[in-house]
């Protein structure tokens, strides 16, 4: 399904969401895509604080977005065709993401350990042959 969005209801959308050249601002574009990651249809006056909380939780798992709470609040009125989920569903999604990252980290550690063992084995000099009497 394609992601559709509408920022015409954002206050001062011509300056908040668009550059002087008429291009969508980077922060607006990021917030549009983040609605999918955060499982929220958009940013409303009723859910703006929840959007920010989910954003910060998501950043703890996926890394920083460099989007300020002020920037989120400036985009109240942004909407997309993303389906809202409950907080419990969102936390479950984050839990799965954390588990996947942990499993990737374990696999990476195991691969590094195997490489190190192989490299160490290559450095070990063979025993000289024992002199026979």
C-alpha positions in Angstrom: 0.0 0.0 0.0 1.3 3.4 -0.9 1.8 6.0 1.8 -0.5 9.0 1.3 -0.2 12.2 3.3 -1.7 15.6 3.7 -0.2 18.6 5.4 -2.6 21.2 4.3 -4.1 21.4 7.8 -0.7 22.1 9.4 -0.7 25.7 10.6 1.6 27.8 8.4 2.1 24.8 6.2 3.7 26.8 3.4 6.6 27.6 5.7 6.6 24.7 8.2 6.3 22.0 5.6 7.8 23.5 2.4 11.0 25.2 1.5 10.9 28.5 -0.3 11.4 26.5 -3.5 8.2 24.5 -2.8 10.0 21.3 -1.8 8.9 19.2 1.2 11.2 20.0 4.1 13.4 17.2 5.4 11.7 17.2 8.8 8.3 17.0 7.3 9.3 14.1 5.0 10.8 12.3 8.0 7.7 12.8 10.1 5.5 11.5 7.3 7.6 8.3 7.1 7.8 8.1 10.9 4.0 7.7 11.1 4.5 4.2 9.8 7.3 3.4 12.3 5.2 4.9 15.2 1.9 3.4 14.0 0.1 6.7 14.2 -2.1 8.1 11.5 -0.7 11.6 12.0 -0.1 14.4 14.5 -3.2 15.9 16.1 -3.7 18.3 19.0 -5.0 15.2 21.0 -2.1 12.8 20.2 0.9 15.1 19.8 2.4 14.2 23.2 1.9 10.5 22.5 3.5 11.0 19.1 6.6 12.5 20.8 6.7 9.7 23.4 6.5 7.1 20.7 9.2 8.9 18.8 11.5 8.9 21.8 10.9 5.2 22.5 11.5 4.4 18.8 14.8 6.3 19.0 15.9 4.2 21.9 15.6 1.2 19.7 16.5 2.5 16.2 18.8 5.4 17.0 18.3 9.2 16.9 16.1 11.0 14.4 17.3 14.5 15.4 13.6 15.6 15.4 12.8 18.0 18.2 9.5 17.9 20.2 9.1 21.5 18.9 9.2 20.3 15.3 6.6 17.6 16.0 4.3 20.2 17.7 4.7 22.5 14.6 3.3 19.7 12.4 0.0 19.3 14.2 -2.5 18.7 11.4 -0.2 16.3 9.4 -2.1 13.2 8.4 -1.4 10.0 6.6 -3.2 6.8 5.7 -1.4 4.8 8.4 -3.5 2.8 10.8 -3.3 3.7 14.5 -2.3 1.0 16.9 -2.7 0.9 20.7 0.2 1.7 23.0 0.4 -2.1 23.9 0.7 -3.0 20.2 3.3 -0.4 19.6 5.4 -1.6 22.6 5.1 -5.2 21.4 6.4 -4.0 18.0 9.4 -2.3 19.7 10.0 -5.4 21.8 10.3 -7.4 18.6 12.7 -4.8 17.1 14.8 -5.0 20.2 14.9 -8.8 20.1 15.9 -8.7 16.4 18.7 -6.3 17.1 19.9 -8.4 20.0 19.9 -11.5 17.8 21.9 -9.7 15.1 24.4 -8.5 17.7 24.8 -12.1 19.0 25.3 -13.4 15.5 27.9 -10.7 14.9 29.7 -11.4 18.1 29.8 -15.1 17.2 31.1 -14.4 13.7 33.8 -12.1 15.2 34.8 -14.7 17.7 35.1 -17.3 15.0 37.2 -15.0 12.9 39.5 -14.3 15.9 39.9 -18.0 16.7 40.7 -18.7 13.1 43.3 -15.9 13.0 44.8 -17.0 16.3 45.0 -20.6 15.0 46.9 -19.4 11.9 49.5 -17.7 14.1 50.3 -20.8 16.1 53.5 -22.3 14.9 53.5 -26.0 14.3 55.5 -28.1 16.8 58.9 -29.2 15.5 59.2 -32.9 14.9 60.5 -34.8 17.8 64.0 -36.2 17.3 63.8 -40.0 17.2 66.7 -41.9 19.0 
